[in-house]
Amino acid sequence: MKIVVVGGTGLIGSKLVSKLVMMNHTVIAAAPSLGINTLTGFGLNHALQGTDVVVDVSNSPGIDGNEALDFFQTSTVNLVTAGLYAGVKHHVALSIVGVERMPDSGYIRAKLAQEDFIRESGINYSILRSAQFFELAGRIAEAATTGDEMNISPAAFQPVAGPVLMPMYEFIRYYLNATEDPRQLFADEHARYYGAALDDASLTPGEHARFGKIKYEDWFHNQLINQQ
């Protein structure tokens, strides 16, 4: 099977490409640095020739609402249009758990707009709404930092839909302790997550979700071992 992974050089895409290659699929990693640009359309038609599945795990370079909306709309329109022209059999898009529950965030609204376009495009599709990845702990902490302090929401948080449901600030606390980060952490019920107000339902998967089995501390420990 020929699979094109858009965002194939990024955090998620590079890992997906490796796994698909191990499964003996024919895989093309699509990224501007590799001559395939979904924003301009450059290289798309050639890359999608004879493609069975497109997996879009690309991300906006910024979290500003207007910037993200422009990225996801332009990229998705170009990608789906080229996919329909090339006869791509299935389009898979990575999205986020809770996109319909966080209207305050411009970035989240942009992801929801991406979903809506795919649904209305006529292409065969699957949309995977993923819980937050373990790797995002550092980015969440950085986005919430002012000086040497950070305010993190105590809302329920279940990264990668794993076996542990915890307050978001406890997830970040473990990250700070494990990395010996001296910044001070405060639980703040008014703290925003990329502009969105949170409650205990905002970022948690529904009852019909596929749940993972790996705990964050186990994953983090394995990352340290792999780096040695």
FENPE-V516234 format. One record per helix or strand of 2 or more residues. SS is the DSSP state (hx for helix, st for strand). FROM is the first residue (numbers start at 1). TO is the last residue. Records with the same first field share a line. If there is no record, write none. Layout:
# FENPE-V516234
SS=FROM-TO ; FROM-TO
This chain:
# FENPE-V516234
st=2-6 ; 26-30 ; 53-56 ; 90-96 ; 125-130 ; 145-146 ; 149-152 ; 156-157 ; 166-167 ; 184-187
hx=11-22 ; 32-34 ; 44-48 ; 65-86 ; 99-101 ; 106-121 ; 134-143 ; 159-161 ; 168-178 ; 216-227
